[in-house]
């Protein structure tokens, strides 16, 4: 593992990182929603979803689980959280919708 180096973001937050990742943990925490499904997933997963334009459950339901897993930052641990959020609103992933697994078909 490489040595951690001190970094300072554009807002002046000081943090240490050992990777090339430029993300400031303090800024990430400030951006984290307090409600909704995006507040339930990890920061990398949230960034991946937002970068893809997925900011509502309705938009998320247009994707298959396979498509979501292809996004950089999304791992298998995110799927149960996303499935639960979709189900609570009567939605499901696109592939689940086709199989009639979301209760609407």
N, C-alpha and C positions, 0 to 999 in steps of 0.2 A: 504494500500500500504506500502511496506517495505521501509526502509530508504536507500537512495543512498549511495554507498560506493565508495571511490576513488580506481581506478584501474590503473595499468600501464601495457601496452602491451609489447611484446618482443622488439618492436622498440623504446620504451621509451615514447610513447604517454600517456598522463594522461587524464582520463575521469571518469565520475561518472555513475554508473548504480545501479538500484534497483533490477534488475532481476539476475538470474544465467547465463544469456547469456554472453559468454566470448568474443564476437565480439567487437573489437575496432572500434568506428565510424570513426576515422581518417583514419585508414587502409582501411576500407570499401570504403570511399570516394576516396582514392588513387587508388583503384582497379577498380572503376567504369569506364566502357568504355565510350568514348565520342561520339561514333556513333553506329548505328545498334540497333536492337530490344532489346538487353540486356541493353542498356543505357536508355531505356524507362520504364523499370519495377523497382519496389522497390528492395532494397538490399536483403531482404529475398527471394523474387521471383527469383532474379538473382542467388543467391546462390543455390536455389533448382534446377533450370534449369541446371546450370553448374555441380552440383553434379550428376545429372542424365545423363550427357553427351550431353545435348541439348545446342549447341553453334552456330547452324546455323538454318535458317528458314526451310531448307530442312529436317533437323533432326526433328525439331518441328512438321512438317507436317505429320510425321509418327505416331503421338500420337493423341488420341481423347481428347476432352475437359475434359471428365470425368477422364482420366488418368492424365492429367496435374493438375486438381484440387485435386487429391489425394496426390500430392507432398507437403510435409511440407514446408510452406513458400509461397505457392501460394494461393491466394484468388480470389474471384469472380471479384474483381476490376482489376486484371491482365488480365482477358480474353479479354475485348475489345481492350486493347493495343496489345495483341498477335494476335487477329483476324485481326486487321488493318494492322499490319506488314506483316502477311502472305498474305493478300489480295493484298497489294501493290506489292508483288513479284509473284502474280499469284498462290499462294498456299492457302491451307486451312487446318483445322484440319482433321484428318483421318475420323471422323464421317461426317464432312461436305463434304469431298471428295466423300464419298460413296453416299451421297444424291444429289451430283451434285451442291453444293452450292458455289463452289469457282470459277465458271465461266469457268472451263476447261473441263467440261463434257457435 
